[in-house]
């Protein structure tokens, strides 16, 4: 019984702050997107006009291989995704949505958590911009 009471209290507290948490996470996601697009105007946020989860953004970095950018971001302490599992690669999903193969190869997912801070977003923007600019130089040599 005491476990159920504790679980109920935790659920009530989470429910009370859920809307605020979603709004704040979406605001931070939007800040990340805007910061990247301000510094890299060619970057494109996918599905921006659609209803989407507040903690995830999918961004195209034209002229940059996503795996290369993800590697450099990881080295700088920023972790991103280009899909999971054998059949869930972001590239395949985006191609199924009608994106051209080159665009799909240049796209990464960013996820935020309820613990993400404004400072982390600002720091991440700088790291992403720096890494994308460096990777564009490498990718230009092999990408059409």
N, C-alpha and C positions, 0 to 999 in steps of 0.2 A: 504493500500500500504506500509506504513512504517513497518508493521509487517512482510510482505513478504520480504522486503529488509533485515531486521534484520535476518530473518530465513535463507535467502540465504547466508548472510555473515557467519553466524554460521556454516552452512553446508560446505561452502568453507574452513573455518578454520579447521573443523573436518576432511574433506577429505584430506587436505594437511598433516595432522599429523597422519592419520590412519595407514599407513604402519609402521611408526616408533613406534607408540603405540602398535601395534600387535607384532612387533619384540621385543620390550622391555618387554612386558608382557610374551611372550614366553620364553625369557631369564630368567626372574625371576621364572617362573614355572619350568624351567629346573634346576635352582639353588636349588629350594625347593626339587625337586625329587632327585637330586644328593646328597644333604646334608642328606636327610633321608636315602637314600640307603648306603651312606658311614658309617653312624652310626648304621644302622640296615640292614646289608647285606641280611637278609632274606626278607625284604620288596621288593615288586615287583610293578613296575609301569606298569599298564595295557595300552595296545594300544599305547605303546611308538613308535613303528615303523610305525604306521598308521597316516594318515593326521587327525589332530584333532584341536580343538579350542585352541587358544593360552593361554587362561586364566583358563583352567580346567585341573586337573589331577586326575586320579583314581588310588589309591594305595592300595595294599593288605598288611595287617599286619598279617601274618600267626600266628595262635595260640592266636589271640586276637579277642574278639567279638566287632564288629564295634560299636554297641550301647554303650557298656561300654567305649570304647576309646573316642567316640564322647562326652559322658557325662563329662569325665575328661578333655578333651580338652576345652569344653565349660566353665568349672569351671576355667580354666587357661586363658580364653579370646580368644581362637581360635575356630572359628565356622566352622563346616564341615557339609556335607550332606551324607545321605545314601538313598536319593531319596525323592520325594515328592508325596503327594496324595496317595490314596488307591492303585492304579494300577501302580504306578511309582516307586516302591521301587527298589533301586539299586540292591538288592539281586536278585529279580525276573528278572530284565533285564539281569544281568550277567549270571544267570542260563540259560536263553533263548539263550545266546551267547555261551553256552557250558561249562561254568565254573562249577566245582563241588560245591555242596551246602556249604561245609565248607569254601572254598575260598570265595564264594560270601558273606558269613556271616562275613567275616573279611576284608571287603573292604569299603573305604571311598572316597568321592569326596572332593577335595579342589578347591576353586575358588578364583581367584585373580581379582582385579579391576584395573582400570587405575591409581588409586591412591596408589596402593600397592608399598611399598618402599623396597629397599635392606635390610634395618635394620629390617623391619617387617618380611621379609623372614628369616633372620638369627635368630631372636628371635623365630619365629614359629618352625624352625627346632629343636631348643633345647627343646621347649615345647613338640613337637610331640614325639621326641625320649624319653624324660623322661616319658611321660604318657604311651607310648606304652610299655616300659620296665616294668613299674609298673602294667599295665593291663595284661601283659602276665603272670605275677605271679598269678593274680586272675583267669584268664581264664584257665590256666593250670589245675586248680582243677576240671573244669567241661567240658573242651573240650577234645576230644580224641587226 
